[in-house]
Amino acid sequence: MDQPSGRSFMQVLCEKYSPENFPYRRGPGMGVHVPATPQGSPMKDRLNLPSVLVLNSCGITCAGDENEIAAFCAHVFELDLSDNKLEDWHEVSKIVSNVPHLEFLNLSSNPLSLSVLERSCAGSFAGVRKLVLNNSKASWETVHTILQELPDLEELFLCLNDYETVSCSPVCCQSLKLLHITDNNLQDWTEIRKLGIMFPSLDTLILANNNLTTIEESEDSLARLFPNLRSINLHKSAGLHCWEDIDKLNSFPKLEEVKLLGIPLLQSYTTEERRKLLIARLPAITKLNGSIVADGEREDSERFFIRYYMEFPEEEVPFRYHELVTKYGKLEPLAVVDLRPQSSAKVEVHFQDKVEEMSIRLDQTVAELKKHLKTVVQLSTSNMLLFYLDQEAPFGPEEMKYSSRALHSYGIRDGDKIYVEPRMK
């Protein structure tokens, strides 16, 4: 059911966490009783608020009574206000400035692009360490203002904001460790390099579902731009078409984890080939697409890489091939072994004094073979006994007594013999 419009943060808070809707539960982490409210408050002694408040999709447009917010939210450290109707940063500031221990704030899917964030308002966010602005269409000017006023910001989420370019901030944000900027339209690497300039301490960069094209940057420049980058996610980077872009990732001096699913370069390879070729090209990574790369898997992948490229023309062989040949030497090609079960066999069928060579299907049952032999030996299936003789078996013929048993289960091979005898009445 749709929430009514024009509701205040404090109104929604009182409704959701009233004793009727949110009964007080004792025990660690189950909730905090907040009796201290302003004198004369109609909600005095009635709310039992947890330290994590989830007020998403509640139709909130404004803060409400700031004194009551301060009284009830002194212990709150996480606040989810996503998918509300907040369009004025001043109202957000009224809420946040009265939650003194706030560390996590989610403002996703609020129409905050309709107002300008002034530095005086942004100052109220100073203690926030994790800020989510997904689908808020926040401008880069707004982001810059936030960065200047949040000295301890560690994680920033800017997904679904329709960014096609990145605007550099006048100051670097030394504290930011994680940037989640998926589902935008950042195509040119020159835009991504601006992120390295703004966030020199970045540990994790999540760029999935952008249309990133080739990584046009020298190795030395990449190392300077992202000196602390440990993890990068390039899922569905529609413009990555060549292995040289993958090799460029080796320029990040601390990179350990890479995610690279759904890029055009890898579509023509099998799942096994993709993983082994990537592991072999990225010698420093310890996790690929969410899975740990064990030492044994790395060696297998590197040996696979050598064999994969050994027949390529010299001009098409990557430099990594020569590095691995130096490490392992030139390897012999693996023998091709067909492990598929044999589908048919040529056998000798013996009946009385007659011998007939026949090709029989091994996926059929003993009963089906009897029907096939009926016209050859002139016996009815009910009056027929079959014996199988493995040419290498030391124990003599084995009776094929189970009608539903498949022939391949006997291990029949070319040159084996089948004896047919009439059933004794």
N, C-alpha and C positions, 0 to 999 in steps of 0.2 A: 504494500500500500504506500503511496507517495506521502512523504513527510510534508507538513505545512511549511510554507516559506516564512522567512523573517524570524527565525528562532535564534535565541542567544546561546552562547556557549554555556552559560550558567544555568539556563532553563533546561537544556538538554542534559546537562550533568545531573541536575537534581532529579529529573525524571528517570534517567537510566539507572542511577545508583541509589535510588530510594530503597528503603527496606523491603517494599513490596516487590520490586523488580530485581534487586540485588541483595538478598539476605546476607547478613554478616556471618562469615564462617571463620572459626578460630583455627589457628595453626600457622606455622611459618609460611610467609609469602601468600597467604590466602586473602589478605585485605588489611587495611589500616582504619581503625576507628578514628574519626576526626570530630571531636566534640567542640573544639575551640572555634567559634564563629563570632562574627560581630554582634554586639548587643542588639537584641531585638530581631535577629534574623529568624524568619519563619522556618528555616531548615535546621535550626540549632539542634545538635545532638542527634540528627536523623540520618546522616550519610555515613556509609562505611566504604571509603574509597580505596581501591587498590593503587599501587604505585605506578601501574601501567594503565593509562586511560585510552580506551578505543571508542572514539565518537565519530566514526566514519559514516557517511551517507545519512546524516541527520538533519540536513537543511539549515545548518548554522550559517548565519550571515554577519553576526556581530558578537562582541565579547560578553556584554551584560555587566553586572555589578562587579567592579574590579576588587573591592574589598572582600567580597565573598569568594572570588577566585583565589585570592591570596590566602584566605583562611583555610579553604578546603584542599588546595593543591600544593601546600608547602613541601610535601613529601614525594610528589610525583616526579619521575625522571624520564618517562616515555609518554608521548602524546601523539595519537593518530587522529588527525583531522581531515583525512583524505575524502575526496568526493563530497564536499560540502559546497556552500555558495558564498564562501568568503572571497570578496573582490577588493577589499580595502586593506592595505598593509597596516594601517593604523589600528584596525580592529584586531589583527593578528598580534600586533605588538602589545596591545592591552592584555591579551591572554598570556603571551609568553613572558612578559615582564613580571607577571605575578606568579610564575612557576619557577622559583629560584634555583631548583636543582635539575632543571630540564636538560637532558643530554641527547635525546632522540626526538625529532619532530618530523612528522609526515604531513605535507601540505599538497600532496598529489591531487590532480583533477579539481582544483579550485581555480576560478577565473581571475587569478591575481595579476594577469597581464593588463587588466583594465586600470590599474593604478600604478603610481611610481613609488618605488621604495626609497625613502629618504634615509640618510645615514643615521639620523637620530632614532628612527624606528628600528633600523637594523641592529643598533646597539643593544637592544633588548634580547637579541639572540646570542649574545656573547658566549654563553656557556655551552651552547649546542655543539655536540661532536659529530652527530649523524643527521644530515638534512636531506629530505626526499622532496624533490620538486618535479616529479614525473608528470607529464601531461598538464603542466601548469602554464605552458607557453611563456615561461619566464625569459625575459630578454637577457642578453649578455650584460647589459648595463646593470640589471638587477643582480645578476650573479656576482659581478665585480663589487658592488656595494656590500653584498653579504660577505664576500671573501675578506674585505678590508675590516669588517667588524667582528668576525668570528676567528679569533686567534688560535682556537683549539680544534677547529673543524678537521675531522679525520676522514669522513666518508660523505660523498656528495652524489646524489642521484639526479640525473638530468635527462631521463629517457622520454621519448615521445613528444619532444618539444619542437619538432620541425626545423631543427638547425641544419642549415646548408653550409654555414661558415662558422668559424670560431673567432671571437674578438678577444684580443689579448688584454689582460688586466694590467693596469699601470704598476701593480705590485705583485710579487710572487707570493703564493700561498705555500709556505714551507711545511705546514702541518698536515696537508692532505695526503692520505695514504691510498684511498680507493676512490676511483671515479667510474661511475656506472652511467654510460652515455649511449645506450643501445637505442635502436629503432628511431634513428634520425636519418639525415641524408648527407652525411659527411663523406664526400667522394675523394677529394684531393688530399694527398699526403701533406701538403703545405698547411692544411687546417689542423691535422693531427699533431704536427710538430709544435704548434702553438700551445697545445696542452702540455707538452714537455717543458716548454719555457715557463708556463704559469705554475706548474706543479712539479718542481724538481725532486721532491721526496716521494713521488708516486710509486707505490708498491704494486697495485693492481689496476689495470686498465681494461674495462669491458666495453668493446666496440662492436658487439654483435649486431647484425641486421642493419648495418650501414652499407653504402655502396662504394666502399673503399677501393680505389684503384691501386696501381703499382706503388711500391714504397720507394720514392725517389729521394734518396738520402745517402750520403757516404757513410761508411762504417764508423769513422771517427765522430762524425756529427751525431749519429744515432746513439753512440755511447755517451756523448756529452748531454744529449737531450733527455735521456731516460736512464740516469746512472744507477737508480735504485729499483728499477722495474723488475719484479719477480714473477708476475703473472700477466698474461695478455690473452684476451678472448677476441678472436676474429671470425667467429661463426658467421656464415652467410655473407662474407665480404664479396659481393658479386663481381668486383672488378679484378680480383687476384687471379691471374692467368698463367703466371710463369714461376718456375722453381727459384729463380733469382730472388723473388720477393720472400720466399721462405728462408733462403740462405741469409737474407738481411737480418732476420731475427737473432742470428748468432752474434750480432753486434751489441746487443744489450748485455752488459757485463754480468748482471745478476739474474738473468731470466732462468726460471726453473719450470714454469708451468705454461703450456700453450694449449689453446682450444681452436681447432681449425676444421670444423665440420661444415659441409654445404658450400664449399667454394668451388668455382668452375674448374680450376686446375686439377682437382682430385676426382672429378666425376667419372673419368674414363678408366679408373683403376678399381680393382676389387678391394673389398674391405681390408683384407690381409695386406695387399700391396700398399695401400695408403698408409697404414700404420707403420709398416716396416720401413718404407722409404722416408717417412717423416722422422722417425726415430734416428735413422742413420744420418740424416742431414742435420739434425739438431743434437749434437753430442752432449750439451750441458743440461738438457731438460730431464726432470725426474718424474714429470706427470704429463701425459698427453690425453686430451679430451676427457679428463676426469679420471683416468686410470694410471696407476703407478707403473713406471717403467723399471722393471727389475733388471739386475745385471745380466742375467741369462738372456732376457729378451733383447737387450741392447746388442749383445754379441751376435745373436741369431739375426737380428735386423741388419747389422753391419755386414755380415757375411752374405746375406741375401742381396744387399745393395751391390756388392762386388759382382756377384753372379748375374745380377739383373743387367748391369751395364757392360759386361765383359765383351759382348758381341757388337756393341755400338761403334759407329765410326769415331775415330779419335777426336774429331772436332765437336762431337755431341756428348762426349764423356765429361761429367762435372768434375770440378777440382776435388770434391770430397772423395771421389773414387780413388784417386791417386793417394790421398791421405790414408785411406783404409787398406789399400794394397801394401803400403809401407808398414802398416800395423799387422796385417794377417798374411801377407804374401799373396801371390796369384793362386786362386783356388781352382780346383777342377770343377767342371759343371756337374751338378747332381744327376745321378742316373734317374731316368724316367721309369717309374714303376707304376704299372696299371693295377690299382687295387680293387677295381670293379670286379664283382663276381662273374665267373664264366657263365655265359648264357646258353651255351650248347656244347655238346661233346660228340665226337665220333667214336662209336663203340661197336664191338662185335656181338651180335645176337646169336647164341648157340641154341639150336633146337634139334634133338635127335642127332642125325649126322650132318645137319645143314649148318652153315655159318653164313650170316649176312651182315655186312657192314652197314651201319645206319647212323645218321645224325639225329640226335634226340635233343629236345628242349629240356633244360634243367629246371625251368620254373614250373613244370607240370608235376602232378602227383603220381604216385605209383598206380592208382586207379586209372588215371588218364593214359599212362604208358601202356597199361594192359589193353585198353580200347584200341590204341594205335597198333599194337602187335597182333590183335585178333585176326586180322586178315593175313598176316605174315605166317603165323604158325597154325592157323586153322583150329584154334581152340577158343571156347567161350571164356569170358573174363572170370567167371565163377569157377572154371575148371583149370585155371592157370596159376602156376607157382613161379615166382621170379627169384633169381639169386644173382647177387652182384659180386663180381670178383675184381678187387683192386689189383692191378698188375704188380704192385709192390707189397701187397699185404701178405704176411706170413701165415695167416690163420685160415686160409681157404675162403670159399664163397660165403656171403652173408645173405640170409633170406630177407627179401623185401616184403615183409608181412603186413606193414601198416599202410592201408590204402590211401590215407589222407596225407602221408608224409611226402614232402617235396623232394624231388630227385637231387637237387643241389646239396641237400643236407647229408648225402652219402659221400660227398667229395668226389663225384664221378669226373674223370678226366679222359682226354683222348687216349684211345688204345685199351681202355678197360673193357671188361666182358660182362655180358648179362646172359644168364642161362635160363631157359624156359623149360619147365617140366609140367606134364599133366598131373593134376591132383589125383591121388590114389583114392579110389572109392572103397 
